[in-house]
Amino acid sequence: AHPESDAWLAANALTEQDLADWYQHAWQYAPQDLRDPDSMPARYGTGIDWNAFHDH
C-alpha cells in the first residue's frame, strides 16, 4: 500500500519531459566546478543520475 492512492500517484507522476527539463536545469545552473572533468563531483557524481529515471 502506498501512502497516497493510485489515482493520486498517477495524476502527480513526473513525465519524461519533466525529468528532462529538471536534469537540464540542474546541469545548466550547476557551479562551474561540476563541469570540470577533474572535479570531485564529475568523478564521483552529483546525486543526479539520468539513467535512474529512464529505462533503456
mmCIF file as Biopython writes it, N, C-alpha, C and O atoms, coordinates in Angstrom:
data_model
#
loop_
_atom_site.group_PDB
_atom_site.id
_atom_site.type_symbol
_atom_site.label_atom_id
_atom_site.label_alt_id
_atom_site.label_comp_id
_atom_site.label_asym_id
_atom_site.label_entity_id
_atom_site.label_seq_id
_atom_site.pdbx_PDB_ins_code
_atom_site.Cartn_x
_atom_site.Cartn_y
_atom_site.Cartn_z
_atom_site.occupancy
_atom_site.B_iso_or_equiv
_atom_site.auth_seq_id
_atom_site.auth_asym_id
_atom_site.pdbx_PDB_model_num
ATOM 1   N N  . ALA A ? 1  ? 0.839  -1.186 0.000   1.0 0.0 1  A 1 
ATOM 2   C CA . ALA A ? 1  ? 0.000  0.000  0.000   1.0 0.0 1  A 1 
ATOM 3   C C  . ALA A ? 1  ? 0.883  1.247  0.000   1.0 0.0 1  A 1 
ATOM 4   O O  . ALA A ? 1  ? 1.910  1.303  0.675   1.0 0.0 1  A 1 
ATOM 5   N N  . HIS A ? 2  ? 0.469  2.212  -0.748  1.0 0.0 2  A 1 
ATOM 6   C CA . HIS A ? 2  ? 1.170  3.493  -0.829  1.0 0.0 2  A 1 
ATOM 7   C C  . HIS A ? 2  ? 0.568  4.473  0.167   1.0 0.0 2  A 1 
ATOM 8   O O  . HIS A ? 2  ? -0.591 4.332  0.556   1.0 0.0 2  A 1 
ATOM 9   N N  . PRO A ? 3  ? 1.341  5.456  0.576   1.0 0.0 3  A 1 
ATOM 10  C CA . PRO A ? 3  ? 0.765  6.492  1.435   1.0 0.0 3  A 1 
ATOM 11  C C  . PRO A ? 3  ? -0.281 7.318  0.684   1.0 0.0 3  A 1 
ATOM 12  O O  . PRO A ? 3  ? -1.172 7.896  1.306   1.0 0.0 3  A 1 
ATOM 13  N N  . GLU A ? 4  ? -0.183 7.379  -0.631  1.0 0.0 4  A 1 
ATOM 14  C CA . GLU A ? 4  ? -1.171 8.074  -1.459  1.0 0.0 4  A 1 
ATOM 15  C C  . GLU A ? 4  ? -1.885 7.033  -2.314  1.0 0.0 4  A 1 
ATOM 16  O O  . GLU A ? 4  ? -1.366 5.942  -2.550  1.0 0.0 4  A 1 
ATOM 17  N N  . SER A ? 5  ? -3.081 7.387  -2.772  1.0 0.0 5  A 1 
ATOM 18  C CA . SER A ? 5  ? -3.849 6.454  -3.601  1.0 0.0 5  A 1 
ATOM 19  C C  . SER A ? 5  ? -3.193 6.299  -4.972  1.0 0.0 5  A 1 
ATOM 20  O O  . SER A ? 5  ? -2.404 7.146  -5.393  1.0 0.0 5  A 1 
ATOM 21  N N  . ASP A ? 6  ? -3.524 5.220  -5.654  1.0 0.0 6  A 1 
ATOM 22  C CA . ASP A ? 6  ? -3.008 5.004  -7.002  1.0 0.0 6  A 1 
ATOM 23  C C  . ASP A ? 6  ? -3.427 6.137  -7.928  1.0 0.0 6  A 1 
ATOM 24  O O  . ASP A ? 6  ? -2.644 6.565  -8.776  1.0 0.0 6  A 1 
ATOM 25  N N  . ALA A ? 7  ? -4.653 6.629  -7.775  1.0 0.0 7  A 1 
ATOM 26  C CA . ALA A ? 7  ? -5.142 7.731  -8.612  1.0 0.0 7  A 1 
ATOM 27  C C  . ALA A ? 7  ? -4.305 8.990  -8.387  1.0 0.0 7  A 1 
ATOM 28  O O  . ALA A ? 7  ? -3.974 9.698  -9.337  1.0 0.0 7  A 1 
ATOM 29  N N  . TRP A ? 8  ? -3.966 9.266  -7.129  1.0 0.0 8  A 1 
ATOM 30  C CA . TRP A ? 8  ? -3.144 10.441 -6.826  1.0 0.0 8  A 1 
ATOM 31  C C  . TRP A ? 8  ? -1.761 10.284 -7.438  1.0 0.0 8  A 1 
ATOM 32  O O  . TRP A ? 8  ? -1.236 11.223 -8.037  1.0 0.0 8  A 1 
ATOM 33  N N  . LEU A ? 9  ? -1.169 9.109  -7.294  1.0 0.0 9  A 1 
ATOM 34  C CA . LEU A ? 9  ? 0.156  8.863  -7.856  1.0 0.0 9  A 1 
ATOM 35  C C  . LEU A ? 9  ? 0.155  9.034  -9.374  1.0 0.0 9  A 1 
ATOM 36  O O  . LEU A ? 9  ? 1.079  9.628  -9.930  1.0 0.0 9  A 1 
ATOM 37  N N  . ALA A ? 10 ? -0.865 8.525  -10.040 1.0 0.0 10 A 1 
ATOM 38  C CA . ALA A ? 10 ? -0.957 8.649  -11.493 1.0 0.0 10 A 1 
ATOM 39  C C  . ALA A ? 10 ? -1.127 10.111 -11.906 1.0 0.0 10 A 1 
ATOM 40  O O  . ALA A ? 10 ? -0.530 10.555 -12.886 1.0 0.0 10 A 1 
ATOM 41  N N  . ALA A ? 11 ? -1.934 10.848 -11.166 1.0 0.0 11 A 1 
ATOM 42  C CA . ALA A ? 11 ? -2.186 12.254 -11.504 1.0 0.0 11 A 1 
ATOM 43  C C  . ALA A ? 11 ? -0.964 13.134 -11.252 1.0 0.0 11 A 1 
ATOM 44  O O  . ALA A ? 11 ? -0.812 14.173 -11.896 1.0 0.0 11 A 1 
ATOM 45  N N  . ASN A ? 12 ? -0.102 12.740 -10.335 1.0 0.0 12 A 1 
ATOM 46  C CA . ASN A ? 12 ? 1.033  13.573 -9.950  1.0 0.0 12 A 1 
ATOM 47  C C  . ASN A ? 12 ? 2.384  13.015 -10.384 1.0 0.0 12 A 1 
ATOM 48  O O  . ASN A ? 12 ? 3.426  13.520 -9.966  1.0 0.0 12 A 1 
ATOM 49  N N  . ALA A ? 13 ? 2.375  11.999 -11.203 1.0 0.0 13 A 1 
ATOM 50  C CA . ALA A ? 13 ? 3.622  11.384 -11.664 1.0 0.0 13 A 1 
ATOM 51  C C  . ALA A ? 13 ? 4.380  12.337 -12.584 1.0 0.0 13 A 1 
ATOM 52  O O  . ALA A ? 13 ? 3.781  13.089 -13.353 1.0 0.0 13 A 1 
ATOM 53  N N  . LEU A ? 14 ? 5.703  12.290 -12.490 1.0 0.0 14 A 1 
ATOM 54  C CA . LEU A ? 14 ? 6.531  13.088 -13.386 1.0 0.0 14 A 1 
ATOM 55  C C  . LEU A ? 14 ? 6.522  12.479 -14.779 1.0 0.0 14 A 1 
ATOM 56  O O  . LEU A ? 14 ? 6.518  11.258 -14.936 1.0 0.0 14 A 1 
ATOM 57  N N  . THR A ? 15 ? 6.519  13.336 -15.778 1.0 0.0 15 A 1 
ATOM 58  C CA . THR A ? 15 ? 6.596  12.865 -17.161 1.0 0.0 15 A 1 
ATOM 59  C C  . THR A ? 15 ? 8.060  12.804 -17.591 1.0 0.0 15 A 1 
ATOM 60  O O  . THR A ? 15 ? 8.937  13.332 -16.907 1.0 0.0 15 A 1 
ATOM 61  N N  . GLU A ? 16 ? 8.314  12.165 -18.712 1.0 0.0 16 A 1 
ATOM 62  C CA . GLU A ? 16 ? 9.668  12.142 -19.275 1.0 0.0 16 A 1 
ATOM 63  C C  . GLU A ? 16 ? 10.156 13.570 -19.515 1.0 0.0 16 A 1 
ATOM 64  O O  . GLU A ? 16 ? 11.324 13.876 -19.277 1.0 0.0 16 A 1 
ATOM 65  N N  . GLN A ? 17 ? 9.259  14.449 -19.989 1.0 0.0 17 A 1 
ATOM 66  C CA . GLN A ? 17 ? 9.649  15.838 -20.243 1.0 0.0 17 A 1 
ATOM 67  C C  . GLN A ? 17 ? 9.975  16.563 -18.947 1.0 0.0 17 A 1 
ATOM 68  O O  . GLN A ? 17 ? 10.925 17.345 -18.902 1.0 0.0 17 A 1 
ATOM 69  N N  . ASP A ? 18 ? 9.201  16.318 -17.886 1.0 0.0 18 A 1 
ATOM 70  C CA . ASP A ? 18 ? 9.507  16.917 -16.579 1.0 0.0 18 A 1 
ATOM 71  C C  . ASP A ? 18 ? 10.917 16.540 -16.141 1.0 0.0 18 A 1 
ATOM 72  O O  . ASP A ? 18 ? 11.685 17.392 -15.695 1.0 0.0 18 A 1 
ATOM 73  N N  . LEU A ? 19 ? 11.250 15.266 -16.269 1.0 0.0 19 A 1 
ATOM 74  C CA . LEU A ? 19 ? 12.578 14.797 -15.863 1.0 0.0 19 A 1 
ATOM 75  C C  . LEU A ? 19 ? 13.674 15.399 -16.730 1.0 0.0 19 A 1 
ATOM 76  O O  . LEU A ? 19 ? 14.722 15.801 -16.224 1.0 0.0 19 A 1 
ATOM 77  N N  . ALA A ? 20 ? 13.433 15.462 -18.035 1.0 0.0 20 A 1 
ATOM 78  C CA . ALA A ? 20 ? 14.423 16.043 -18.941 1.0 0.0 20 A 1 
ATOM 79  C C  . ALA A ? 20 ? 14.654 17.516 -18.613 1.0 0.0 20 A 1 
ATOM 80  O O  . ALA A ? 20 ? 15.794 17.979 -18.582 1.0 0.0 20 A 1 
ATOM 81  N N  . ASP A ? 21 ? 13.565 18.249 -18.367 1.0 0.0 21 A 1 
ATOM 82  C CA . ASP A ? 21 ? 13.685 19.670 -18.023 1.0 0.0 21 A 1 
ATOM 83  C C  . ASP A ? 21 ? 14.419 19.851 -16.699 1.0 0.0 21 A 1 
ATOM 84  O O  . ASP A ? 21 ? 15.267 20.734 -16.571 1.0 0.0 21 A 1 
ATOM 85  N N  . TRP A ? 22 ? 14.095 19.024 -15.723 1.0 0.0 22 A 1 
ATOM 86  C CA . TRP A ? 22 ? 14.723 19.104 -14.406 1.0 0.0 22 A 1 
ATOM 87  C C  . TRP A ? 22 ? 16.223 18.841 -14.505 1.0 0.0 22 A 1 
ATOM 88  O O  . TRP A ? 22 ? 17.025 19.573 -13.924 1.0 0.0 22 A 1 
ATOM 89  N N  . TYR A ? 23 ? 16.594 17.812 -15.228 1.0 0.0 23 A 1 
ATOM 90  C CA . TYR A ? 23 ? 18.003 17.471 -15.382 1.0 0.0 23 A 1 
ATOM 91  C C  . TYR A ? 23 ? 18.748 18.579 -16.125 1.0 0.0 23 A 1 
ATOM 92  O O  . TYR A ? 23 ? 19.850 18.959 -15.730 1.0 0.0 23 A 1 
ATOM 93  N N  . GLN A ? 24 ? 18.148 19.100 -17.205 1.0 0.0 24 A 1 
ATOM 94  C CA . GLN A ? 24 ? 18.781 20.174 -17.974 1.0 0.0 24 A 1 
ATOM 95  C C  . GLN A ? 24 ? 18.973 21.414 -17.107 1.0 0.0 24 A 1 
ATOM 96  O O  . GLN A ? 24 ? 20.032 22.041 -17.149 1.0 0.0 24 A 1 
ATOM 97  N N  . HIS A ? 25 ? 17.972 21.766 -16.335 1.0 0.0 25 A 1 
ATOM 98  C CA . HIS A ? 25 ? 18.057 22.935 -15.457 1.0 0.0 25 A 1 
ATOM 99  C C  . HIS A ? 25 ? 19.155 22.744 -14.405 1.0 0.0 25 A 1 
ATOM 100 O O  . HIS A ? 25 ? 19.931 23.662 -14.140 1.0 0.0 25 A 1 
ATOM 101 N N  . ALA A ? 26 ? 19.214 21.568 -13.819 1.0 0.0 26 A 1 
ATOM 102 C CA . ALA A ? 26 ? 20.227 21.293 -12.796 1.0 0.0 26 A 1 
ATOM 103 C C  . ALA A ? 26 ? 21.629 21.407 -13.383 1.0 0.0 26 A 1 
ATOM 104 O O  . ALA A ? 26 ? 22.527 21.953 -12.742 1.0 0.0 26 A 1 
ATOM 105 N N  . TRP A ? 27 ? 21.818 20.901 -14.585 1.0 0.0 27 A 1 
ATOM 106 C CA . TRP A ? 27 ? 23.141 20.955 -15.212 1.0 0.0 27 A 1 
ATOM 107 C C  . TRP A ? 27 ? 23.472 22.373 -15.667 1.0 0.0 27 A 1 
ATOM 108 O O  . TRP A ? 27 ? 24.599 22.836 -15.491 1.0 0.0 27 A 1 
ATOM 109 N N  . GLN A ? 28 ? 22.498 23.059 -16.247 1.0 0.0 28 A 1 
ATOM 110 C CA . GLN A ? 28 ? 22.729 24.398 -16.780 1.0 0.0 28 A 1 
ATOM 111 C C  . GLN A ? 28 ? 23.134 25.383 -15.688 1.0 0.0 28 A 1 
ATOM 112 O O  . GLN A ? 28 ? 23.972 26.255 -15.915 1.0 0.0 28 A 1 
ATOM 113 N N  . TYR A ? 29 ? 22.546 25.246 -14.516 1.0 0.0 29 A 1 
ATOM 114 C CA . TYR A ? 29 ? 22.804 26.192 -13.438 1.0 0.0 29 A 1 
ATOM 115 C C  . TYR A ? 29 ? 23.758 25.651 -12.373 1.0 0.0 29 A 1 
ATOM 116 O O  . TYR A ? 29 ? 23.875 26.226 -11.290 1.0 0.0 29 A 1 
ATOM 117 N N  . ALA A ? 30 ? 24.436 24.551 -12.680 1.0 0.0 30 A 1 
ATOM 118 C CA . ALA A ? 30 ? 25.401 23.975 -11.741 1.0 0.0 30 A 1 
ATOM 119 C C  . ALA A ? 30 ? 26.638 24.867 -11.675 1.0 0.0 30 A 1 
ATOM 120 O O  . ALA A ? 30 ? 26.997 25.502 -12.666 1.0 0.0 30 A 1 
ATOM 121 N N  . PRO A ? 31 ? 27.278 24.916 -10.534 1.0 0.0 31 A 1 
ATOM 122 C CA . PRO A ? 31 ? 28.548 25.655 -10.465 1.0 0.0 31 A 1 
ATOM 123 C C  . PRO A ? 31 ? 29.550 25.096 -11.472 1.0 0.0 31 A 1 
ATOM 124 O O  . PRO A ? 31 ? 29.503 23.916 -11.817 1.0 0.0 31 A 1 
ATOM 125 N N  . GLN A ? 32 ? 30.440 25.937 -11.929 1.0 0.0 32 A 1 
ATOM 126 C CA . GLN A ? 32 ? 31.401 25.536 -12.963 1.0 0.0 32 A 1 
ATOM 127 C C  . GLN A ? 32 ? 32.208 24.310 -12.556 1.0 0.0 32 A 1 
ATOM 128 O O  . GLN A ? 32 ? 32.541 23.486 -13.407 1.0 0.0 32 A 1 
ATOM 129 N N  . ASP A ? 33 ? 32.528 24.172 -11.269 1.0 0.0 33 A 1 
ATOM 130 C CA . ASP A ? 33 ? 33.351 23.029 -10.866 1.0 0.0 33 A 1 
ATOM 131 C C  . ASP A ? 33 ? 32.653 21.698 -11.084 1.0 0.0 33 A 1 
ATOM 132 O O  . ASP A ? 33 ? 33.314 20.660 -11.129 1.0 0.0 33 A 1 
ATOM 133 N N  . LEU A ? 34 ? 31.330 21.704 -11.222 1.0 0.0 34 A 1 
ATOM 134 C CA . LEU A ? 34 ? 30.632 20.454 -11.514 1.0 0.0 34 A 1 
ATOM 135 C C  . LEU A ? 34 ? 30.881 20.010 -12.948 1.0 0.0 34 A 1 
ATOM 136 O O  . LEU A ? 34 ? 30.726 18.830 -13.265 1.0 0.0 34 A 1 
ATOM 137 N N  . ARG A ? 35 ? 31.264 20.939 -13.819 1.0 0.0 35 A 1 
ATOM 138 C CA . ARG A ? 35 ? 31.510 20.617 -15.222 1.0 0.0 35 A 1 
ATOM 139 C C  . ARG A ? 35 ? 32.974 20.275 -15.489 1.0 0.0 35 A 1 
ATOM 140 O O  . ARG A ? 35 ? 33.302 19.735 -16.545 1.0 0.0 35 A 1 
ATOM 141 N N  . ASP A ? 36 ? 33.839 20.583 -14.552 1.0 0.0 36 A 1 
ATOM 142 C CA . ASP A ? 36 ? 35.266 20.310 -14.696 1.0 0.0 36 A 1 
ATOM 143 C C  . ASP A ? 36 ? 35.494 18.802 -14.592 1.0 0.0 36 A 1 
ATOM 144 O O  . ASP A ? 36 ? 35.170 18.203 -13.566 1.0 0.0 36 A 1 
ATOM 145 N N  . PRO A ? 37 ? 36.047 18.177 -15.638 1.0 0.0 37 A 1 
ATOM 146 C CA . PRO A ? 37 ? 36.205 16.715 -15.613 1.0 0.0 37 A 1 
ATOM 147 C C  . PRO A ? 37 ? 37.116 16.203 -14.507 1.0 0.0 37 A 1 
ATOM 148 O O  . PRO A ? 37 ? 37.077 15.019 -14.172 1.0 0.0 37 A 1 
ATOM 149 N N  . ASP A ? 38 ? 37.932 17.079 -13.939 1.0 0.0 38 A 1 
ATOM 150 C CA . ASP A ? 38 ? 38.822 16.663 -12.859 1.0 0.0 38 A 1 
ATOM 151 C C  . ASP A ? 38 ? 38.261 16.957 -11.473 1.0 0.0 38 A 1 
ATOM 152 O O  . ASP A ? 38 ? 38.913 16.681 -10.466 1.0 0.0 38 A 1 
ATOM 153 N N  . SER A ? 39 ? 37.060 17.514 -11.418 1.0 0.0 39 A 1 
ATOM 154 C CA . SER A ? 39 ? 36.487 17.863 -10.113 1.0 0.0 39 A 1 
ATOM 155 C C  . SER A ? 39 ? 35.921 16.628 -9.416  1.0 0.0 39 A 1 
ATOM 156 O O  . SER A ? 39 ? 35.637 15.618 -10.060 1.0 0.0 39 A 1 
ATOM 157 N N  . MET A ? 40 ? 35.764 16.716 -8.128  1.0 0.0 40 A 1 
ATOM 158 C CA . MET A ? 40 ? 35.200 15.602 -7.361  1.0 0.0 40 A 1 
ATOM 159 C C  . MET A ? 40 ? 33.785 15.246 -7.829  1.0 0.0 40 A 1 
ATOM 160 O O  . MET A ? 40 ? 33.505 14.062 -8.017  1.0 0.0 40 A 1 
ATOM 161 N N  . PRO A ? 41 ? 32.868 16.227 -8.029  1.0 0.0 41 A 1 
ATOM 162 C CA . PRO A ? 41 ? 31.525 15.845 -8.477  1.0 0.0 41 A 1 
ATOM 163 C C  . PRO A ? 41 ? 31.525 15.133 -9.821  1.0 0.0 41 A 1 
ATOM 164 O O  . PRO A ? 41 ? 30.765 14.185 -10.018 1.0 0.0 41 A 1 
ATOM 165 N N  . ALA A ? 42 ? 32.370 15.579 -10.750 1.0 0.0 42 A 1 
ATOM 166 C CA . ALA A ? 42 ? 32.411 14.932 -12.054 1.0 0.0 42 A 1 
ATOM 167 C C  . ALA A ? 42 ? 32.920 13.501 -11.939 1.0 0.0 42 A 1 
ATOM 168 O O  . ALA A ? 42 ? 32.457 12.614 -12.655 1.0 0.0 42 A 1 
ATOM 169 N N  . ARG A ? 43 ? 33.859 13.280 -11.050 1.0 0.0 43 A 1 
ATOM 170 C CA . ARG A ? 43 ? 34.398 11.928 -10.869 1.0 0.0 43 A 1 
ATOM 171 C C  . ARG A ? 43 ? 33.440 11.008 -10.133 1.0 0.0 43 A 1 
ATOM 172 O O  . ARG A ? 43 ? 33.286 9.842  -10.496 1.0 0.0 43 A 1 
ATOM 173 N N  . TYR A ? 44 ? 32.800 11.530 -9.104  1.0 0.0 44 A 1 
ATOM 174 C CA . TYR A ? 44 ? 32.034 10.669 -8.202  1.0 0.0 44 A 1 
ATOM 175 C C  . TYR A ? 44 ? 30.537 10.913 -8.230  1.0 0.0 44 A 1 
ATOM 176 O O  . TYR A ? 44 ? 29.789 10.227 -7.533  1.0 0.0 44 A 1 
ATOM 177 N N  . GLY A ? 45 ? 30.088 11.873 -9.017  1.0 0.0 45 A 1 
ATOM 178 C CA . GLY A ? 45 ? 28.661 12.096 -9.180  1.0 0.0 45 A 1 
ATOM 179 C C  . GLY A ? 45 ? 28.126 13.231 -8.324  1.0 0.0 45 A 1 
ATOM 180 O O  . GLY A ? 45 ? 28.726 13.629 -7.326  1.0 0.0 45 A 1 
ATOM 181 N N  . THR A ? 46 ? 26.980 13.734 -8.750  1.0 0.0 46 A 1 
ATOM 182 C CA . THR A ? 46 ? 26.336 14.847 -8.060  1.0 0.0 46 A 1 
ATOM 183 C C  . THR A ? 46 ? 25.074 14.411 -7.342  1.0 0.0 46 A 1 
ATOM 184 O O  . THR A ? 46 ? 24.417 15.227 -6.694  1.0 0.0 46 A 1 
ATOM 185 N N  . GLY A ? 47 ? 24.730 13.150 -7.446  1.0 0.0 47 A 1 
ATOM 186 C CA . GLY A ? 47 ? 23.487 12.675 -6.849  1.0 0.0 47 A 1 
ATOM 187 C C  . GLY A ? 47 ? 22.355 12.634 -7.856  1.0 0.0 47 A 1 
ATOM 188 O O  . GLY A ? 47 ? 21.292 12.082 -7.568  1.0 0.0 47 A 1 
ATOM 189 N N  . ILE A ? 48 ? 22.563 13.208 -9.035  1.0 0.0 48 A 1 
ATOM 190 C CA . ILE A ? 48 ? 21.554 13.169 -10.092 1.0 0.0 48 A 1 
ATOM 191 C C  . ILE A ? 48 ? 22.012 12.132 -11.101 1.0 0.0 48 A 1 
ATOM 192 O O  . ILE A ? 48 ? 23.063 12.290 -11.722 1.0 0.0 48 A 1 
ATOM 193 N N  . ASP A ? 49 ? 21.251 11.098 -11.266 1.0 0.0 49 A 1 
ATOM 194 C CA . ASP A ? 49 ? 21.609 10.019 -12.174 1.0 0.0 49 A 1 
ATOM 195 C C  . ASP A ? 49 ? 20.538 9.903  -13.247 1.0 0.0 49 A 1 
ATOM 196 O O  . ASP A ? 49 ? 19.453 9.380  -12.994 1.0 0.0 49 A 1 
ATOM 197 N N  . TRP A ? 50 ? 20.840 10.386 -14.434 1.0 0.0 50 A 1 
ATOM 198 C CA . TRP A ? 50 ? 19.883 10.367 -15.540 1.0 0.0 50 A 1 
ATOM 199 C C  . TRP A ? 50 ? 19.350 8.953  -15.773 1.0 0.0 50 A 1 
ATOM 200 O O  . TRP A ? 50 ? 18.150 8.780  -15.983 1.0 0.0 50 A 1 
ATOM 201 N N  . ASN A ? 51 ? 20.206 7.953  -15.740 1.0 0.0 51 A 1 
ATOM 202 C CA . ASN A ? 51 ? 19.789 6.589  -16.024 1.0 0.0 51 A 1 
ATOM 203 C C  . ASN A ? 51 ? 18.846 6.030  -14.968 1.0 0.0 51 A 1 
ATOM 204 O O  . ASN A ? 51 ? 18.096 5.096  -15.249 1.0 0.0 51 A 1 
ATOM 205 N N  . ALA A ? 52 ? 18.870 6.577  -13.774 1.0 0.0 52 A 1 
ATOM 206 C CA . ALA A ? 52 ? 17.972 6.100  -12.727 1.0 0.0 52 A 1 
ATOM 207 C C  . ALA A ? 52 ? 16.516 6.413  -13.063 1.0 0.0 52 A 1 
ATOM 208 O O  . ALA A ? 52 ? 15.604 5.777  -12.537 1.0 0.0 52 A 1 
ATOM 209 N N  . PHE A ? 53 ? 16.301 7.392  -13.938 1.0 0.0 53 A 1 
ATOM 210 C CA . PHE A ? 53 ? 14.944 7.807  -14.272 1.0 0.0 53 A 1 
ATOM 211 C C  . PHE A ? 53 ? 14.466 7.271  -15.612 1.0 0.0 53 A 1 
ATOM 212 O O  . PHE A ? 53 ? 13.310 7.491  -15.975 1.0 0.0 53 A 1 
ATOM 213 N N  . HIS A ? 54 ? 15.303 6.587  -16.347 1.0 0.0 54 A 1 
ATOM 214 C CA . HIS A ? 54 ? 14.949 6.167  -17.701 1.0 0.0 54 A 1 
ATOM 215 C C  . HIS A ? 54 ? 15.265 4.693  -17.908 1.0 0.0 54 A 1 
ATOM 216 O O  . HIS A ? 54 ? 16.325 4.205  -17.515 1.0 0.0 54 A 1 
ATOM 217 N N  . ASP A ? 55 ? 14.341 4.010  -18.522 1.0 0.0 55 A 1 
ATOM 218 C CA . ASP A ? 55 ? 14.564 2.609  -18.902 1.0 0.0 55 A 1 
ATOM 219 C C  . ASP A ? 55 ? 15.229 2.589  -20.267 1.0 0.0 55 A 1 
ATOM 220 O O  . ASP A ? 55 ? 14.957 3.436  -21.118 1.0 0.0 55 A 1 
ATOM 221 N N  . HIS A ? 56 ? 16.095 1.622  -20.463 1.0 0.0 56 A 1 
ATOM 222 C CA . HIS A ? 56 ? 16.763 1.501  -21.764 1.0 0.0 56 A 1 
ATOM 223 C C  . HIS A ? 56 ? 16.271 0.277  -22.470 1.0 0.0 56 A 1 
ATOM 224 O O  . HIS A ? 56 ? 16.708 -0.010 -23.585 1.0 0.0 56 A 1 
#
